[in-house]
Amino acid sequence: MIDREKIKNVLSVFLELKEQDDSDISDRLESLGLSLCEAERVSAFLPSAFCRIALSHKFDLGFPDTYKVQGVEGEFPYKAESIYKLAIDIARKFLIVS
């Protein structure tokens, strides 16, 4: 299971590779010690969490509480995704304090 420090340690990857696709980001995250599953989940959920906090802090916007996975039927609650919850907490501290 990924923890807060692992997520904090990979934040800079998103800035370094901002012009790259998710696959490149996942590859870099793996090279930093995350498992493939962790890397893919971080590359999917961290940007969503940061955008949610940044935009909802500045604008009166609503966001869905669920997400869909391509090729999988149904919707999944964000609140059940541990990486998303950690990313939300980090984004709140990083974006609101900064």
C-alpha positions in Angstrom: 0.0 0.0 0.0 1.3 3.4 -0.9 1.7 6.0 1.9 1.8 9.7 2.2 5.6 10.1 1.9 5.7 8.0 -1.4 3.1 10.3 -2.9 4.8 13.5 -1.7 8.1 12.2 -3.2 6.7 11.8 -6.6 4.8 15.1 -7.0 7.7 16.6 -9.0 7.4 13.9 -11.6 4.1 15.5 -12.8 5.8 18.8 -13.3 8.8 17.3 -15.0 6.7 15.3 -17.4 3.8 17.7 -17.8 4.1 17.3 -21.6 4.2 13.5 -21.5 1.4 11.0 -21.4 0.2 8.8 -18.5 2.3 5.9 -19.7 5.5 7.9 -19.4 4.5 9.2 -16.0 3.7 5.7 -14.8 7.1 4.4 -16.1 8.9 7.2 -14.2 6.9 6.5 -11.0 7.9 2.8 -11.3 11.5 3.8 -11.7 11.2 5.6 -8.3 10.1 2.4 -6.6 6.3 2.3 -6.9 4.8 -0.9 -8.1 3.1 -0.9 -11.5 -0.3 -0.8 -9.9 0.6 2.0 -7.5 2.2 4.0 -10.4 -0.9 3.7 -12.6 -3.2 4.6 -9.7 -1.1 7.6 -8.7 -0.9 8.8 -12.3 -4.7 8.5 -12.6 -5.8 9.9 -9.2 -3.3 12.5 -8.2 -4.0 15.0 -11.0 -7.8 14.6 -10.4 -7.4 15.2 -6.7 -5.2 18.3 -7.2 -7.6 19.7 -9.8 -10.5 19.1 -7.6 -9.0 21.0 -4.7 -7.5 23.8 -6.8 -10.7 24.5 -8.8 -13.2 24.1 -6.0 -11.1 26.4 -3.8 -11.2 29.2 -6.5 -14.6 28.5 -8.1 -18.0 27.3 -7.0 -17.8 24.0 -8.9 -19.3 20.6 -8.3 -17.5 17.3 -8.9 -18.7 13.8 -9.2 -18.3 11.4 -6.3 -17.6 8.4 -8.6 -15.4 7.5 -11.5 -15.6 5.0 -14.3 -12.9 2.6 -15.6 -12.6 1.9 -19.3 -13.6 -1.6 -20.0 -15.2 -2.2 -16.6 -18.9 -1.9 -16.0 -20.2 0.3 -13.2 -19.0 3.3 -11.3 -16.6 3.4 -8.3 -16.6 5.9 -5.4 -13.6 8.1 -5.1 -13.9 7.9 -1.3 -13.0 4.2 -1.5 -9.7 4.9 -3.3 -6.9 5.3 -0.7 -4.5 7.0 -3.2 -7.2 9.5 -4.1 -7.9 10.2 -0.4 -4.2 10.8 0.3 -3.9 13.0 -2.7 -6.9 15.1 -1.7 -5.3 15.6 1.8 -1.9 16.5 0.3 -3.5 18.8 -2.2 -5.5 20.6 0.5 -2.4 21.3 2.5 -0.2 22.1 -0.5 -2.6 24.3 -2.5 -4.5 26.1 0.3 -1.4 26.8 2.4 0.8 27.8 -0.5 
